[in-house]
């Protein structure tokens, strides 16, 4: 369910994300996407899409902002934070938001808006839901027994940190 409650600070943060989307696009860094991570009503991390400038298909605005916030806050756990994005997150960024434990997501444009300008988020959302054998790209499983040995070692590692 979409929560429609927001305040003036939320509007300021989403405007900052939109400004960053424009800055990245106008600077030739990548697509028109920007993001800010906020903790205690202060921006902890900023990012805009840098896919083109960095030759990095993972350098989406949300990923850049999450990395920036983690660096500044000196943690991989962004519990207590919110992220403001100029567009509803793609599957990769949505996953990163969940992995980072970000509490809330505020967005401006929708994934349908992104589709209208040539971004394929809907296609990726569809691929994720398909069984592996029905996906557009072939997947091959190899050396599971050897890989499971490493997982077993991890599961039994007494000093491992849970994240």
Chimera marker file (.cmm) of the C-alpha trace (Angstrom):
<marker_set name="trace">
<marker id="1" x="0.000" y="0.000" z="0.000" r="1" g="1" b="0" radius="0.5"/>
<marker id="2" x="1.281" y="3.418" z="-0.913" r="1" g="1" b="0" radius="0.5"/>
<marker id="3" x="1.651" y="5.759" z="2.043" r="1" g="1" b="0" radius="0.5"/>
<marker id="4" x="0.718" y="9.276" z="0.956" r="1" g="1" b="0" radius="0.5"/>
<marker id="5" x="1.788" y="11.051" z="4.135" r="1" g="1" b="0" radius="0.5"/>
<marker id="6" x="4.755" y="13.368" z="3.742" r="1" g="1" b="0" radius="0.5"/>
<marker id="7" x="5.944" y="16.648" z="5.188" r="1" g="1" b="0" radius="0.5"/>
<marker id="8" x="7.911" y="19.676" z="4.038" r="1" g="1" b="0" radius="0.5"/>
<marker id="9" x="11.269" y="17.996" z="4.821" r="1" g="1" b="0" radius="0.5"/>
<marker id="10" x="10.265" y="15.038" z="2.644" r="1" g="1" b="0" radius="0.5"/>
<marker id="11" x="9.509" y="17.449" z="-0.198" r="1" g="1" b="0" radius="0.5"/>
<marker id="12" x="12.938" y="19.094" z="0.240" r="1" g="1" b="0" radius="0.5"/>
<marker id="13" x="14.721" y="15.737" z="0.109" r="1" g="1" b="0" radius="0.5"/>
<marker id="14" x="12.837" y="14.553" z="-2.981" r="1" g="1" b="0" radius="0.5"/>
<marker id="15" x="13.645" y="17.888" z="-4.676" r="1" g="1" b="0" radius="0.5"/>
<marker id="16" x="17.325" y="17.274" z="-3.895" r="1" g="1" b="0" radius="0.5"/>
<marker id="17" x="17.082" y="13.820" z="-5.500" r="1" g="1" b="0" radius="0.5"/>
<marker id="18" x="15.474" y="15.380" z="-8.588" r="1" g="1" b="0" radius="0.5"/>
<marker id="19" x="18.212" y="18.058" z="-8.745" r="1" g="1" b="0" radius="0.5"/>
<marker id="20" x="20.828" y="15.315" z="-8.593" r="1" g="1" b="0" radius="0.5"/>
<marker id="21" x="19.075" y="13.444" z="-11.412" r="1" g="1" b="0" radius="0.5"/>
<marker id="22" x="19.306" y="16.560" z="-13.549" r="1" g="1" b="0" radius="0.5"/>
<marker id="23" x="22.943" y="17.201" z="-12.589" r="1" g="1" b="0" radius="0.5"/>
<marker id="24" x="23.983" y="13.679" z="-13.560" r="1" g="1" b="0" radius="0.5"/>
<marker id="25" x="22.036" y="13.752" z="-16.812" r="1" g="1" b="0" radius="0.5"/>
<marker id="26" x="23.253" y="17.211" z="-17.836" r="1" g="1" b="0" radius="0.5"/>
<marker id="27" x="26.834" y="16.293" z="-16.953" r="1" g="1" b="0" radius="0.5"/>
<marker id="28" x="26.723" y="13.223" z="-19.176" r="1" g="1" b="0" radius="0.5"/>
<marker id="29" x="27.273" y="10.852" z="-16.258" r="1" g="1" b="0" radius="0.5"/>
<marker id="30" x="24.262" y="8.657" z="-17.015" r="1" g="1" b="0" radius="0.5"/>
<marker id="31" x="20.494" y="8.509" z="-17.037" r="1" g="1" b="0" radius="0.5"/>
<marker id="32" x="18.168" y="10.962" z="-15.279" r="1" g="1" b="0" radius="0.5"/>
<marker id="33" x="18.204" y="9.416" z="-11.815" r="1" g="1" b="0" radius="0.5"/>
<marker id="34" x="19.168" y="10.873" z="-8.425" r="1" g="1" b="0" radius="0.5"/>
<marker id="35" x="18.974" y="9.747" z="-4.807" r="1" g="1" b="0" radius="0.5"/>
<marker id="36" x="19.671" y="10.884" z="-1.267" r="1" g="1" b="0" radius="0.5"/>
<marker id="37" x="19.878" y="8.798" z="1.896" r="1" g="1" b="0" radius="0.5"/>
<marker id="38" x="18.636" y="10.610" z="4.984" r="1" g="1" b="0" radius="0.5"/>
<marker id="39" x="19.311" y="9.876" z="8.656" r="1" g="1" b="0" radius="0.5"/>
<marker id="40" x="17.919" y="12.040" z="11.462" r="1" g="1" b="0" radius="0.5"/>
<marker id="41" x="16.629" y="14.578" z="8.926" r="1" g="1" b="0" radius="0.5"/>
<marker id="42" x="20.126" y="15.131" z="7.470" r="1" g="1" b="0" radius="0.5"/>
<marker id="43" x="21.466" y="13.914" z="4.152" r="1" g="1" b="0" radius="0.5"/>
<marker id="44" x="23.967" y="11.119" z="4.843" r="1" g="1" b="0" radius="0.5"/>
<marker id="45" x="24.600" y="10.139" z="1.226" r="1" g="1" b="0" radius="0.5"/>
<marker id="46" x="23.985" y="11.468" z="-2.275" r="1" g="1" b="0" radius="0.5"/>
<marker id="47" x="24.159" y="9.961" z="-5.700" r="1" g="1" b="0" radius="0.5"/>
<marker id="48" x="23.218" y="10.302" z="-9.319" r="1" g="1" b="0" radius="0.5"/>
<marker id="49" x="23.414" y="7.738" z="-12.083" r="1" g="1" b="0" radius="0.5"/>
<marker id="50" x="27.029" y="7.239" z="-13.189" r="1" g="1" b="0" radius="0.5"/>
<marker id="51" x="26.622" y="4.242" z="-15.491" r="1" g="1" b="0" radius="0.5"/>
<marker id="52" x="28.049" y="6.002" z="-18.553" r="1" g="1" b="0" radius="0.5"/>
<marker id="53" x="30.860" y="7.972" z="-16.938" r="1" g="1" b="0" radius="0.5"/>
<marker id="54" x="32.094" y="5.019" z="-14.901" r="1" g="1" b="0" radius="0.5"/>
<marker id="55" x="31.403" y="2.269" z="-17.429" r="1" g="1" b="0" radius="0.5"/>
<marker id="56" x="29.623" y="0.581" z="-14.535" r="1" g="1" b="0" radius="0.5"/>
<marker id="57" x="26.128" y="-0.833" z="-15.091" r="1" g="1" b="0" radius="0.5"/>
<marker id="58" x="25.643" y="-1.014" z="-11.300" r="1" g="1" b="0" radius="0.5"/>
<marker id="59" x="26.342" y="2.696" z="-10.691" r="1" g="1" b="0" radius="0.5"/>
<marker id="60" x="22.677" y="3.612" z="-10.353" r="1" g="1" b="0" radius="0.5"/>
<marker id="61" x="21.807" y="6.645" z="-8.233" r="1" g="1" b="0" radius="0.5"/>
<marker id="62" x="20.520" y="4.550" z="-5.333" r="1" g="1" b="0" radius="0.5"/>
<marker id="63" x="23.647" y="2.371" z="-5.247" r="1" g="1" b="0" radius="0.5"/>
<marker id="64" x="25.907" y="5.440" z="-5.354" r="1" g="1" b="0" radius="0.5"/>
<marker id="65" x="23.902" y="7.136" z="-2.578" r="1" g="1" b="0" radius="0.5"/>
<marker id="66" x="23.875" y="3.984" z="-0.422" r="1" g="1" b="0" radius="0.5"/>
<marker id="67" x="27.643" y="3.601" z="-0.783" r="1" g="1" b="0" radius="0.5"/>
<marker id="68" x="28.134" y="7.269" z="0.069" r="1" g="1" b="0" radius="0.5"/>
<marker id="69" x="25.906" y="7.011" z="3.160" r="1" g="1" b="0" radius="0.5"/>
<marker id="70" x="27.657" y="3.832" z="4.345" r="1" g="1" b="0" radius="0.5"/>
<marker id="71" x="31.016" y="5.549" z="3.959" r="1" g="1" b="0" radius="0.5"/>
<marker id="72" x="29.912" y="8.660" z="5.871" r="1" g="1" b="0" radius="0.5"/>
<marker id="73" x="28.043" y="6.773" z="8.587" r="1" g="1" b="0" radius="0.5"/>
<marker id="74" x="30.762" y="4.084" z="8.789" r="1" g="1" b="0" radius="0.5"/>
<marker id="75" x="28.295" y="1.198" z="8.654" r="1" g="1" b="0" radius="0.5"/>
<marker id="76" x="26.784" y="-1.254" z="6.209" r="1" g="1" b="0" radius="0.5"/>
<marker id="77" x="23.477" y="-1.146" z="8.122" r="1" g="1" b="0" radius="0.5"/>
<marker id="78" x="21.340" y="1.852" z="7.222" r="1" g="1" b="0" radius="0.5"/>
<marker id="79" x="18.530" y="1.076" z="9.662" r="1" g="1" b="0" radius="0.5"/>
<marker id="80" x="16.879" y="4.320" z="10.694" r="1" g="1" b="0" radius="0.5"/>
<marker id="81" x="17.464" y="5.863" z="7.258" r="1" g="1" b="0" radius="0.5"/>
<marker id="82" x="15.124" y="6.799" z="4.435" r="1" g="1" b="0" radius="0.5"/>
<marker id="83" x="15.999" y="7.044" z="0.753" r="1" g="1" b="0" radius="0.5"/>
<marker id="84" x="14.536" y="9.635" z="-1.586" r="1" g="1" b="0" radius="0.5"/>
<marker id="85" x="14.784" y="8.776" z="-5.273" r="1" g="1" b="0" radius="0.5"/>
<marker id="86" x="13.800" y="10.590" z="-8.415" r="1" g="1" b="0" radius="0.5"/>
<marker id="87" x="12.290" y="7.366" z="-9.786" r="1" g="1" b="0" radius="0.5"/>
<marker id="88" x="10.861" y="4.172" z="-8.314" r="1" g="1" b="0" radius="0.5"/>
<marker id="89" x="13.848" y="1.821" z="-7.867" r="1" g="1" b="0" radius="0.5"/>
<marker id="90" x="14.742" y="-0.865" z="-10.379" r="1" g="1" b="0" radius="0.5"/>
<marker id="91" x="15.030" y="-4.463" z="-9.092" r="1" g="1" b="0" radius="0.5"/>
<marker id="92" x="18.773" y="-4.135" z="-8.403" r="1" g="1" b="0" radius="0.5"/>
<marker id="93" x="18.345" y="-0.923" z="-6.430" r="1" g="1" b="0" radius="0.5"/>
<marker id="94" x="15.285" y="-2.209" z="-4.613" r="1" g="1" b="0" radius="0.5"/>
<marker id="95" x="17.344" y="-5.219" z="-3.515" r="1" g="1" b="0" radius="0.5"/>
<marker id="96" x="20.173" y="-2.950" z="-2.344" r="1" g="1" b="0" radius="0.5"/>
<marker id="97" x="17.677" y="-0.873" z="-0.335" r="1" g="1" b="0" radius="0.5"/>
<marker id="98" x="16.483" y="-4.027" z="1.420" r="1" g="1" b="0" radius="0.5"/>
<marker id="99" x="20.041" y="-5.353" z="1.963" r="1" g="1" b="0" radius="0.5"/>
<marker id="100" x="21.011" y="-2.002" z="3.489" r="1" g="1" b="0" radius="0.5"/>
<marker id="101" x="18.020" y="-2.147" z="5.876" r="1" g="1" b="0" radius="0.5"/>
<marker id="102" x="16.748" y="1.270" z="4.786" r="1" g="1" b="0" radius="0.5"/>
<marker id="103" x="13.418" y="1.906" z="6.517" r="1" g="1" b="0" radius="0.5"/>
<marker id="104" x="11.489" y="4.018" z="3.995" r="1" g="1" b="0" radius="0.5"/>
<marker id="105" x="11.513" y="4.762" z="0.273" r="1" g="1" b="0" radius="0.5"/>
<marker id="106" x="10.169" y="8.002" z="-1.210" r="1" g="1" b="0" radius="0.5"/>
<marker id="107" x="10.044" y="8.280" z="-5.006" r="1" g="1" b="0" radius="0.5"/>
<marker id="108" x="8.941" y="10.733" z="-7.692" r="1" g="1" b="0" radius="0.5"/>
<marker id="109" x="8.636" y="9.051" z="-11.118" r="1" g="1" b="0" radius="0.5"/>
<marker id="110" x="7.239" y="5.511" z="-11.436" r="1" g="1" b="0" radius="0.5"/>
<marker id="111" x="8.775" y="2.486" z="-13.147" r="1" g="1" b="0" radius="0.5"/>
<marker id="112" x="6.119" y="3.000" z="-15.871" r="1" g="1" b="0" radius="0.5"/>
<marker id="113" x="7.448" y="6.538" z="-16.381" r="1" g="1" b="0" radius="0.5"/>
<marker id="114" x="10.947" y="5.063" z="-16.745" r="1" g="1" b="0" radius="0.5"/>
<marker id="115" x="9.644" y="2.555" z="-19.286" r="1" g="1" b="0" radius="0.5"/>
<marker id="116" x="8.197" y="5.409" z="-21.367" r="1" g="1" b="0" radius="0.5"/>
<marker id="117" x="11.706" y="6.892" z="-21.794" r="1" g="1" b="0" radius="0.5"/>
<marker id="118" x="13.370" y="3.583" z="-22.637" r="1" g="1" b="0" radius="0.5"/>
<marker id="119" x="14.420" y="2.043" z="-19.304" r="1" g="1" b="0" radius="0.5"/>
<marker id="120" x="13.510" y="-1.626" z="-18.918" r="1" g="1" b="0" radius="0.5"/>
<marker id="121" x="12.633" y="-1.997" z="-15.268" r="1" g="1" b="0" radius="0.5"/>
<marker id="122" x="9.322" y="-3.748" z="-16.012" r="1" g="1" b="0" radius="0.5"/>
<marker id="123" x="11.143" y="-6.340" z="-18.104" r="1" g="1" b="0" radius="0.5"/>
<marker id="124" x="13.536" y="-7.047" z="-15.217" r="1" g="1" b="0" radius="0.5"/>
<marker id="125" x="10.723" y="-7.271" z="-12.670" r="1" g="1" b="0" radius="0.5"/>
<marker id="126" x="9.123" y="-9.871" z="-14.984" r="1" g="1" b="0" radius="0.5"/>
<marker id="127" x="12.336" y="-11.871" z="-15.373" r="1" g="1" b="0" radius="0.5"/>
<marker id="128" x="12.790" y="-12.144" z="-11.601" r="1" g="1" b="0" radius="0.5"/>
<marker id="129" x="9.369" y="-13.765" z="-11.229" r="1" g="1" b="0" radius="0.5"/>
<marker id="130" x="10.029" y="-16.441" z="-13.866" r="1" g="1" b="0" radius="0.5"/>
<marker id="131" x="11.463" y="-19.863" z="-13.075" r="1" g="1" b="0" radius="0.5"/>
<marker id="132" x="15.150" y="-19.971" z="-14.040" r="1" g="1" b="0" radius="0.5"/>
<marker id="133" x="14.481" y="-22.202" z="-17.035" r="1" g="1" b="0" radius="0.5"/>
<marker id="134" x="11.983" y="-19.682" z="-18.478" r="1" g="1" b="0" radius="0.5"/>
<marker id="135" x="14.220" y="-16.611" z="-18.263" r="1" g="1" b="0" radius="0.5"/>
<marker id="136" x="15.516" y="-14.937" z="-21.402" r="1" g="1" b="0" radius="0.5"/>
<marker id="137" x="19.151" y="-15.652" z="-20.500" r="1" g="1" b="0" radius="0.5"/>
<marker id="138" x="20.338" y="-19.234" z="-19.962" r="1" g="1" b="0" radius="0.5"/>
<marker id="139" x="21.518" y="-20.185" z="-16.469" r="1" g="1" b="0" radius="0.5"/>
<marker id="140" x="23.897" y="-23.089" z="-15.759" r="1" g="1" b="0" radius="0.5"/>
<marker id="141" x="24.579" y="-24.568" z="-12.339" r="1" g="1" b="0" radius="0.5"/>
<marker id="142" x="28.103" y="-25.933" z="-11.768" r="1" g="1" b="0" radius="0.5"/>
<marker id="143" x="30.173" y="-27.266" z="-8.842" r="1" g="1" b="0" radius="0.5"/>
<marker id="144" x="27.432" y="-26.999" z="-6.222" r="1" g="1" b="0" radius="0.5"/>
<marker id="145" x="29.073" y="-29.541" z="-3.879" r="1" g="1" b="0" radius="0.5"/>
<marker id="146" x="32.296" y="-27.517" z="-3.751" r="1" g="1" b="0" radius="0.5"/>
<marker id="147" x="30.401" y="-24.266" z="-3.212" r="1" g="1" b="0" radius="0.5"/>
<marker id="148" x="28.285" y="-25.852" z="-0.465" r="1" g="1" b="0" radius="0.5"/>
<marker id="149" x="31.471" y="-26.688" z="1.428" r="1" g="1" b="0" radius="0.5"/>
<marker id="150" x="32.232" y="-22.966" z="1.678" r="1" g="1" b="0" radius="0.5"/>
<marker id="151" x="28.666" y="-22.269" z="2.839" r="1" g="1" b="0" radius="0.5"/>
<marker id="152" x="29.026" y="-24.968" z="5.499" r="1" g="1" b="0" radius="0.5"/>
<marker id="153" x="32.258" y="-23.377" z="6.707" r="1" g="1" b="0" radius="0.5"/>
<marker id="154" x="30.470" y="-20.006" z="6.874" r="1" g="1" b="0" radius="0.5"/>
<marker id="155" x="27.546" y="-21.487" z="8.804" r="1" g="1" b="0" radius="0.5"/>
<marker id="156" x="29.979" y="-22.962" z="11.343" r="1" g="1" b="0" radius="0.5"/>
<marker id="157" x="32.266" y="-19.922" z="11.589" r="1" g="1" b="0" radius="0.5"/>
<marker id="158" x="32.143" y="-18.861" z="15.250" r="1" g="1" b="0" radius="0.5"/>
<marker id="159" x="33.215" y="-15.247" z="14.635" r="1" g="1" b="0" radius="0.5"/>
<marker id="160" x="30.985" y="-14.480" z="11.654" r="1" g="1" b="0" radius="0.5"/>
<marker id="161" x="28.948" y="-11.301" z="11.732" r="1" g="1" b="0" radius="0.5"/>
<marker id="162" x="25.296" y="-11.654" z="10.857" r="1" g="1" b="0" radius="0.5"/>
<marker id="163" x="24.125" y="-9.041" z="8.368" r="1" g="1" b="0" radius="0.5"/>
<link id1="1" id2="2" r="1" g="1" b="0" radius="0.2"/>
<link id1="2" id2="3" r="1" g="1" b="0" radius="0.2"/>
<link id1="3" id2="4" r="1" g="1" b="0" radius="0.2"/>
<link id1="4" id2="5" r="1" g="1" b="0" radius="0.2"/>
<link id1="5" id2="6" r="1" g="1" b="0" radius="0.2"/>
<link id1="6" id2="7" r="1" g="1" b="0" radius="0.2"/>
<link id1="7" id2="8" r="1" g="1" b="0" radius="0.2"/>
<link id1="8" id2="9" r="1" g="1" b="0" radius="0.2"/>
<link id1="9" id2="10" r="1" g="1" b="0" radius="0.2"/>
<link id1="10" id2="11" r="1" g="1" b="0" radius="0.2"/>
<link id1="11" id2="12" r="1" g="1" b="0" radius="0.2"/>
<link id1="12" id2="13" r="1" g="1" b="0" radius="0.2"/>
<link id1="13" id2="14" r="1" g="1" b="0" radius="0.2"/>
<link id1="14" id2="15" r="1" g="1" b="0" radius="0.2"/>
<link id1="15" id2="16" r="1" g="1" b="0" radius="0.2"/>
<link id1="16" id2="17" r="1" g="1" b="0" radius="0.2"/>
<link id1="17" id2="18" r="1" g="1" b="0" radius="0.2"/>
<link id1="18" id2="19" r="1" g="1" b="0" radius="0.2"/>
<link id1="19" id2="20" r="1" g="1" b="0" radius="0.2"/>
<link id1="20" id2="21" r="1" g="1" b="0" radius="0.2"/>
<link id1="21" id2="22" r="1" g="1" b="0" radius="0.2"/>
<link id1="22" id2="23" r="1" g="1" b="0" radius="0.2"/>
<link id1="23" id2="24" r="1" g="1" b="0" radius="0.2"/>
<link id1="24" id2="25" r="1" g="1" b="0" radius="0.2"/>
<link id1="25" id2="26" r="1" g="1" b="0" radius="0.2"/>
<link id1="26" id2="27" r="1" g="1" b="0" radius="0.2"/>
<link id1="27" id2="28" r="1" g="1" b="0" radius="0.2"/>
<link id1="28" id2="29" r="1" g="1" b="0" radius="0.2"/>
<link id1="29" id2="30" r="1" g="1" b="0" radius="0.2"/>
<link id1="30" id2="31" r="1" g="1" b="0" radius="0.2"/>
<link id1="31" id2="32" r="1" g="1" b="0" radius="0.2"/>
<link id1="32" id2="33" r="1" g="1" b="0" radius="0.2"/>
<link id1="33" id2="34" r="1" g="1" b="0" radius="0.2"/>
<link id1="34" id2="35" r="1" g="1" b="0" radius="0.2"/>
<link id1="35" id2="36" r="1" g="1" b="0" radius="0.2"/>
<link id1="36" id2="37" r="1" g="1" b="0" radius="0.2"/>
<link id1="37" id2="38" r="1" g="1" b="0" radius="0.2"/>
<link id1="38" id2="39" r="1" g="1" b="0" radius="0.2"/>
<link id1="39" id2="40" r="1" g="1" b="0" radius="0.2"/>
<link id1="40" id2="41" r="1" g="1" b="0" radius="0.2"/>
<link id1="41" id2="42" r="1" g="1" b="0" radius="0.2"/>
<link id1="42" id2="43" r="1" g="1" b="0" radius="0.2"/>
<link id1="43" id2="44" r="1" g="1" b="0" radius="0.2"/>
<link id1="44" id2="45" r="1" g="1" b="0" radius="0.2"/>
<link id1="45" id2="46" r="1" g="1" b="0" radius="0.2"/>
<link id1="46" id2="47" r="1" g="1" b="0" radius="0.2"/>
<link id1="47" id2="48" r="1" g="1" b="0" radius="0.2"/>
<link id1="48" id2="49" r="1" g="1" b="0" radius="0.2"/>
<link id1="49" id2="50" r="1" g="1" b="0" radius="0.2"/>
<link id1="50" id2="51" r="1" g="1" b="0" radius="0.2"/>
<link id1="51" id2="52" r="1" g="1" b="0" radius="0.2"/>
<link id1="52" id2="53" r="1" g="1" b="0" radius="0.2"/>
<link id1="53" id2="54" r="1" g="1" b="0" radius="0.2"/>
<link id1="54" id2="55" r="1" g="1" b="0" radius="0.2"/>
<link id1="55" id2="56" r="1" g="1" b="0" radius="0.2"/>
<link id1="56" id2="57" r="1" g="1" b="0" radius="0.2"/>
<link id1="57" id2="58" r="1" g="1" b="0" radius="0.2"/>
<link id1="58" id2="59" r="1" g="1" b="0" radius="0.2"/>
<link id1="59" id2="60" r="1" g="1" b="0" radius="0.2"/>
<link id1="60" id2="61" r="1" g="1" b="0" radius="0.2"/>
<link id1="61" id2="62" r="1" g="1" b="0" radius="0.2"/>
<link id1="62" id2="63" r="1" g="1" b="0" radius="0.2"/>
<link id1="63" id2="64" r="1" g="1" b="0" radius="0.2"/>
<link id1="64" id2="65" r="1" g="1" b="0" radius="0.2"/>
<link id1="65" id2="66" r="1" g="1" b="0" radius="0.2"/>
<link id1="66" id2="67" r="1" g="1" b="0" radius="0.2"/>
<link id1="67" id2="68" r="1" g="1" b="0" radius="0.2"/>
<link id1="68" id2="69" r="1" g="1" b="0" radius="0.2"/>
<link id1="69" id2="70" r="1" g="1" b="0" radius="0.2"/>
<link id1="70" id2="71" r="1" g="1" b="0" radius="0.2"/>
<link id1="71" id2="72" r="1" g="1" b="0" radius="0.2"/>
<link id1="72" id2="73" r="1" g="1" b="0" radius="0.2"/>
<link id1="73" id2="74" r="1" g="1" b="0" radius="0.2"/>
<link id1="74" id2="75" r="1" g="1" b="0" radius="0.2"/>
<link id1="75" id2="76" r="1" g="1" b="0" radius="0.2"/>
<link id1="76" id2="77" r="1" g="1" b="0" radius="0.2"/>
<link id1="77" id2="78" r="1" g="1" b="0" radius="0.2"/>
<link id1="78" id2="79" r="1" g="1" b="0" radius="0.2"/>
<link id1="79" id2="80" r="1" g="1" b="0" radius="0.2"/>
<link id1="80" id2="81" r="1" g="1" b="0" radius="0.2"/>
<link id1="81" id2="82" r="1" g="1" b="0" radius="0.2"/>
<link id1="82" id2="83" r="1" g="1" b="0" radius="0.2"/>
<link id1="83" id2="84" r="1" g="1" b="0" radius="0.2"/>
<link id1="84" id2="85" r="1" g="1" b="0" radius="0.2"/>
<link id1="85" id2="86" r="1" g="1" b="0" radius="0.2"/>
<link id1="86" id2="87" r="1" g="1" b="0" radius="0.2"/>
<link id1="87" id2="88" r="1" g="1" b="0" radius="0.2"/>
<link id1="88" id2="89" r="1" g="1" b="0" radius="0.2"/>
<link id1="89" id2="90" r="1" g="1" b="0" radius="0.2"/>
<link id1="90" id2="91" r="1" g="1" b="0" radius="0.2"/>
<link id1="91" id2="92" r="1" g="1" b="0" radius="0.2"/>
<link id1="92" id2="93" r="1" g="1" b="0" radius="0.2"/>
<link id1="93" id2="94" r="1" g="1" b="0" radius="0.2"/>
<link id1="94" id2="95" r="1" g="1" b="0" radius="0.2"/>
<link id1="95" id2="96" r="1" g="1" b="0" radius="0.2"/>
<link id1="96" id2="97" r="1" g="1" b="0" radius="0.2"/>
<link id1="97" id2="98" r="1" g="1" b="0" radius="0.2"/>
<link id1="98" id2="99" r="1" g="1" b="0" radius="0.2"/>
<link id1="99" id2="100" r="1" g="1" b="0" radius="0.2"/>
<link id1="100" id2="101" r="1" g="1" b="0" radius="0.2"/>
<link id1="101" id2="102" r="1" g="1" b="0" radius="0.2"/>
<link id1="102" id2="103" r="1" g="1" b="0" radius="0.2"/>
<link id1="103" id2="104" r="1" g="1" b="0" radius="0.2"/>
<link id1="104" id2="105" r="1" g="1" b="0" radius="0.2"/>
<link id1="105" id2="106" r="1" g="1" b="0" radius="0.2"/>
<link id1="106" id2="107" r="1" g="1" b="0" radius="0.2"/>
<link id1="107" id2="108" r="1" g="1" b="0" radius="0.2"/>
<link id1="108" id2="109" r="1" g="1" b="0" radius="0.2"/>
<link id1="109" id2="110" r="1" g="1" b="0" radius="0.2"/>
<link id1="110" id2="111" r="1" g="1" b="0" radius="0.2"/>
<link id1="111" id2="112" r="1" g="1" b="0" radius="0.2"/>
<link id1="112" id2="113" r="1" g="1" b="0" radius="0.2"/>
<link id1="113" id2="114" r="1" g="1" b="0" radius="0.2"/>
<link id1="114" id2="115" r="1" g="1" b="0" radius="0.2"/>
<link id1="115" id2="116" r="1" g="1" b="0" radius="0.2"/>
<link id1="116" id2="117" r="1" g="1" b="0" radius="0.2"/>
<link id1="117" id2="118" r="1" g="1" b="0" radius="0.2"/>
<link id1="118" id2="119" r="1" g="1" b="0" radius="0.2"/>
<link id1="119" id2="120" r="1" g="1" b="0" radius="0.2"/>
<link id1="120" id2="121" r="1" g="1" b="0" radius="0.2"/>
<link id1="121" id2="122" r="1" g="1" b="0" radius="0.2"/>
<link id1="122" id2="123" r="1" g="1" b="0" radius="0.2"/>
<link id1="123" id2="124" r="1" g="1" b="0" radius="0.2"/>
<link id1="124" id2="125" r="1" g="1" b="0" radius="0.2"/>
<link id1="125" id2="126" r="1" g="1" b="0" radius="0.2"/>
<link id1="126" id2="127" r="1" g="1" b="0" radius="0.2"/>
<link id1="127" id2="128" r="1" g="1" b="0" radius="0.2"/>
<link id1="128" id2="129" r="1" g="1" b="0" radius="0.2"/>
<link id1="129" id2="130" r="1" g="1" b="0" radius="0.2"/>
<link id1="130" id2="131" r="1" g="1" b="0" radius="0.2"/>
<link id1="131" id2="132" r="1" g="1" b="0" radius="0.2"/>
<link id1="132" id2="133" r="1" g="1" b="0" radius="0.2"/>
<link id1="133" id2="134" r="1" g="1" b="0" radius="0.2"/>
<link id1="134" id2="135" r="1" g="1" b="0" radius="0.2"/>
<link id1="135" id2="136" r="1" g="1" b="0" radius="0.2"/>
<link id1="136" id2="137" r="1" g="1" b="0" radius="0.2"/>
<link id1="137" id2="138" r="1" g="1" b="0" radius="0.2"/>
<link id1="138" id2="139" r="1" g="1" b="0" radius="0.2"/>
<link id1="139" id2="140" r="1" g="1" b="0" radius="0.2"/>
<link id1="140" id2="141" r="1" g="1" b="0" radius="0.2"/>
<link id1="141" id2="142" r="1" g="1" b="0" radius="0.2"/>
<link id1="142" id2="143" r="1" g="1" b="0" radius="0.2"/>
<link id1="143" id2="144" r="1" g="1" b="0" radius="0.2"/>
<link id1="144" id2="145" r="1" g="1" b="0" radius="0.2"/>
<link id1="145" id2="146" r="1" g="1" b="0" radius="0.2"/>
<link id1="146" id2="147" r="1" g="1" b="0" radius="0.2"/>
<link id1="147" id2="148" r="1" g="1" b="0" radius="0.2"/>
<link id1="148" id2="149" r="1" g="1" b="0" radius="0.2"/>
<link id1="149" id2="150" r="1" g="1" b="0" radius="0.2"/>
<link id1="150" id2="151" r="1" g="1" b="0" radius="0.2"/>
<link id1="151" id2="152" r="1" g="1" b="0" radius="0.2"/>
<link id1="152" id2="153" r="1" g="1" b="0" radius="0.2"/>
<link id1="153" id2="154" r="1" g="1" b="0" radius="0.2"/>
<link id1="154" id2="155" r="1" g="1" b="0" radius="0.2"/>
<link id1="155" id2="156" r="1" g="1" b="0" radius="0.2"/>
<link id1="156" id2="157" r="1" g="1" b="0" radius="0.2"/>
<link id1="157" id2="158" r="1" g="1" b="0" radius="0.2"/>
<link id1="158" id2="159" r="1" g="1" b="0" radius="0.2"/>
<link id1="159" id2="160" r="1" g="1" b="0" radius="0.2"/>
<link id1="160" id2="161" r="1" g="1" b="0" radius="0.2"/>
<link id1="161" id2="162" r="1" g="1" b="0" radius="0.2"/>
<link id1="162" id2="163" r="1" g="1" b="0" radius="0.2"/>
</marker_set>
